[in-house]
Amino acid sequence: MSALLEVADLSVSYGKVEAVHHVALTAAEGSIVTVIGPNGAGKTTMLGAVMGLLPARGSIRYLGEPLERLSVEQRVARGLVLVPERRELFAGMSVEDNLQLGAFARRGEGERAARRALDEVYHRFPRLHQRRVQLAGTLSGGERQMLALGRALMGRPRLLMLDEPSLGLAPLIVKEIFAIVAQLRAGGVTILLVEQNARAALQVADYGYVLETGDVATHGRAADLASDPKVAATYLGIKAA
Amino acid sequence: MDLSIAALLTQDGITNGAIYALLALALVLVFAVTRVIWVPSGEFVAFGTLTLAGLQLGRTPGTVGLLVAMALVAGAMEVAGCLRRGEPRRIPGRLALWVGAPLAIAAAIVALAPLQAHLAVQVVATLAAVTALGPLLYRIAYQPLAEASVLVLLIVSVAVHFALLGLGLWFFGAEGSRTPPFSSATFTIGAVNVSVQSLLVVATSLLLILALYLFFGRALYGKALRATALNRVGARLVGVSPSFAGALTFTLASLLCAFCGVLIGPITTVYYDSGFLVSLKGFVGAIIGGLASYPLAAAGALLVGLIESFSSFWASAFKEVIVFTLIIPVLLWRSLTTRHHEEDE
């Protein structure tokens, strides 16, 4: 499998404070790559840099092309889509309007393509169809996450970046969201999954990176990481024998 | 005051209020999407009237010079931007949009001016010329500062206001203009004389408001502007770029101002610097709507028009004082009832 995303020597600073130091990461096409680590490790910062929301140093290549000079909007048009931790929905607009805007970057493909994408999202999330005229700001936490995911899917992502999709959600909904992540991968979408819920993330992922205070502490196949005693002790709550 | 005078003042108030309402909507729209308090909106109103007046006299209006100058500056900025980002391939497309289109409009106006064409054609030409100034102004003055604070953007707005005043004097001259009414017909309902001109103004405003309502409610681009106003980051993440939203917003807002200029021309004599006072009245309406609510802003503007018209009857010399004093209780009420909140999800 070829690499869809190759990050090398990536550093991101907030003023004088460097939050991410010389990180390298690769996501193979059609795989799920997870980045786990404690709060403040720089996971969200790294996604922000890949998406172009934050200025960064180092190299980010997508489909072999450098991304540095592209704006956020140009990256979205190339199929990089981020579901941020804060969801960033349009609270004062209806669920359906939120979803339609998800396809804004693909507006050139016409009404019919947008309608088909909308039907697919409704098929995947019947709850959103029930709530389609409701304002996004009135949704429950789980529904908001579904809407954020649905809106991202409307842009037909090639690389979908999810920032803490399980945050603040009931276990049953977390399970549902991770099932959908696995389905999406089966449909050919590459997924970069940032999670504090390391157990769930390593179960669904192919490959994993552990980020600690801005550095990659270790990385490897997800199954190997899950059985690594140090990772297990720190992130999975399993005491090393 | 008897009933017929009251009816006359009400009619006047509603007519002026309808014009202020368009301005108020433009101000709310610009602030919501770009966080710019658009002080120079009045100059666009004045340019609208002066352009139409120029065309009616068969003269090339000063708008042409402004368009050409601003298009050249915007074009230079676009070329520099493309080179800096290492995208020289995009230069021809950007130049066609930012220089070609305004120059085409300017050329059309130069060709049209001596023909003394039908009023409707002149109105369309006026709207096109003044509307084109909007995105050019955004590109030149505001887009490079899109991430700046509201205060910085306000300071820039004041500077742009003075710059446009100077340019207005340069391009349009110091003499005032008044355009003939679109219709001088009147009819009576009961004891009240209603002028068709007033009805035209109110109907045009209502139609524009309806068109805006449909645009923001139904069209994808309208929704994209609302989305940008609600959540800037969210909008970027679905591919709505702030500069695109800003340029589109300024296009719409300057179209509204151009309409104001066309509508206000037969009501009062307009000089290059008359717009500011008009825009301030729209601003009072916009403040009543908290710079956020379109219906409240329009209603507030209507109220301003009515108060202005009645106070010109009772205390003509204090007309403006009364209108602008209105803003004090409104601000008090706003600051007591509005809760300050961070942008939420």
Interface residues (C-beta under 8 A of the other chain):
Chain A: M51 L53 R69 S71 V72 E73 V76 A77 V81 L82 P84 R86 R87 E88 L89 F90 A91 G92 M93 D97 Q100 L101 G102 A103 F104 A105 R107 G137 R144 R151 M154 G155
Chain B: R85 G86 E87 L220 K223 A224 R226 A227 L230 N231 V233 G234 A235 R236 L237 V238 G239 V240 S241 F244 D344 E345
